[in-house]
Amino acid sequence: TNLLIGRSGGTDRRDLTNRTGMQKYLRDSFAGNKTYDQLAYELVTAEGSTMPGNANFNGAVNFLVDKVNAEKGTLATSSVSRIFLGQQVQCTQCHNHPFNQWKQQKFWEFNAFFRQTRALRRFVDGTRDIESAELVSQDFAGEANDPEDALVFYELRNGLQKVAYPVFTDGTEIEKSGFVEDVNRREELGRLMLQSEYLDKMIVNRMWSMFLGYGFTRPIDDLGPHNPSSHPELLDNLGKEFRANSYDLKKLITWITLSRPYQLASTLSTSNEIDDPTIGESPKFSRFYLRQMSAEQLYASMVTASNAQSKGSYEQQEAERRRWLSQFVVAFGNDEGTETTTFNGSIPQALMLFNGDLTKNAISLEAGSFLDQLSQSGRSPKDRVTRLFLSGLARRPTKNEVSIASKLMVARKGDEPEMLQDIWWAILNSNEFIMQH
């Protein structure tokens, strides 16, 4: 969801995007193990309503619904090419790219695929708030008002105007008509994307980066001769195998997590000290790169480790999760709607992890809570402390940690649940819990 619509997409009452609809589509797709080629095709070609419960609801439309109306679909152009093909065309909207093969002509040829698409708004009665939106395909008359030859004009830096028709990045042209009954341009784009090797390489690069911290290129969504891969044979072969195995995302995840690089320790030694991407080196994957969890990963980890989610329905729990995550989101406000998180160990964030609501839920001693259930299990206090360390850190406590637990038991005057609460709080706030290693 963050990748497709941003961390704050669909959270403003004036957004066309419905975040719940986007998440429902993705959740259902992953639960059904929908193949990646089908997922990509649906996201690019979808039509229907953004809002769950509507008769023509199609959650996939939330990807493009806020992108196609803005600036003649330029945001849709840059997002689709970057996210699915690893081709960054946004710099060529106004001029030729100085460092790669992308030219201004190619940007507007790709943009032409989205010019038959419109987002229709439905407002809440008596307000300007968006209730829902609908993504539809409509005939495009072209900027010369001739739908038989629906052209797009763009302006060179010297003021001259040129013409563009829908042409895929590999040079494949489609019919020039703007009538949907003659040619649905987005459907043709989806078909051409599925034939491109860059669709395979891009998702492989993204998933590899997700699990190992770095992809084969920097940035991960910029592929091509101008930006050589650190391991070209591996990237090519993984892409081909992924296609040969019906674009099964679960298989791809299995391959990556069973690979030797993923299973290496994060230790930096004399034998791999030059393998340090943080100083600009190309990643060699001779070790696992130590890094902090994202805010989303930490939230999920705390909920999973201690059943710390808020009470109530799924919608209420999701609203609570969004509130927790919203404090970390910073929007850059550029043309791409770029966002980042400031999950960087600042004092307010440290205080939030020390005693915020999520932490309070995680260390609660209420009846039925994680710690309450733990205190009634096991054979001894030492056994229960061991289970805490296994739950939070996937290891047994050291002798020193067991000694600290014994001293805490004395300090708490034999109140074992409070001792367990102290230990669990310390585990959840430790670097070992927060870092991926």
Sequence and secondary structure as in RCSB ss.txt:
>XXXX:A:sequence
TNLLIGRSGGTDRRDLTNRTGMQKYLRDSFAGNKTYDQLAYELVTAEGSTMPGNANFNGAVNFLVDKVNAEKGTL
ATSSVSRIFLGQQVQCTQCHNHPFNQWKQQKFWEFNAFFRQTRALRRFVDGTRDIESAELVSQDFAGEANDPEDA
LVFYELRNGLQKVAYPVFTDGTEIEKSGFVEDVNRREELGRLMLQSEYLDKMIVNRMWSMFLGYGFTRPIDDLGP
HNPSSHPELLDNLGKEFRANSYDLKKLITWITLSRPYQLASTLSTSNEIDDPTIGESPKFSRFYLRQMSAEQLYA
SMVTASNAQSKGSYEQQEAERRRWLSQFVVAFGNDEGTETTTFNGSIPQALMLFNGDLTKNAISLEAGSFLDQLS
QSGRSPKDRVTRLFLSGLARRPTKNEVSIASKLMVARKGDEPEMLQDIWWAILNSNEFIMQH
>XXXX:A:secstr
 HHHH TTTT STT S  HHHHHHHHHHHHHTT  HHHHHHHHHH  EESSTTSTTB GGGGGTTTTSSGGGGHH
HHHHHHHHHH    GGGSSS  SSSS  HHHHHHHHGGGTTEEEEEEE TTSS EEEEEEEE    TTTT GGG 
 EEEE TTS EEEE  B TTS B      TTT  HHHHHHHHHHT HHHHHHHHHHHHHHHHS  SSSSTT  ST
TS  SSHHHHHHHHHHHHHTTT HHHHHHHHHTSHHHHS     TTTTT  GGGT     SS   EE  HHHHHH
HHHHHH    SS HHHHHHHHHHHHHTTEEE  STT  EEE  S  HHHHHHHHHSHHHHHHT  STTSHHHHHH
TSSSSHHHHHHHHHHHHHSS   HHHHHHHHHHHHHTTT HHHHHHHHHHHHHTSHHHHEE 
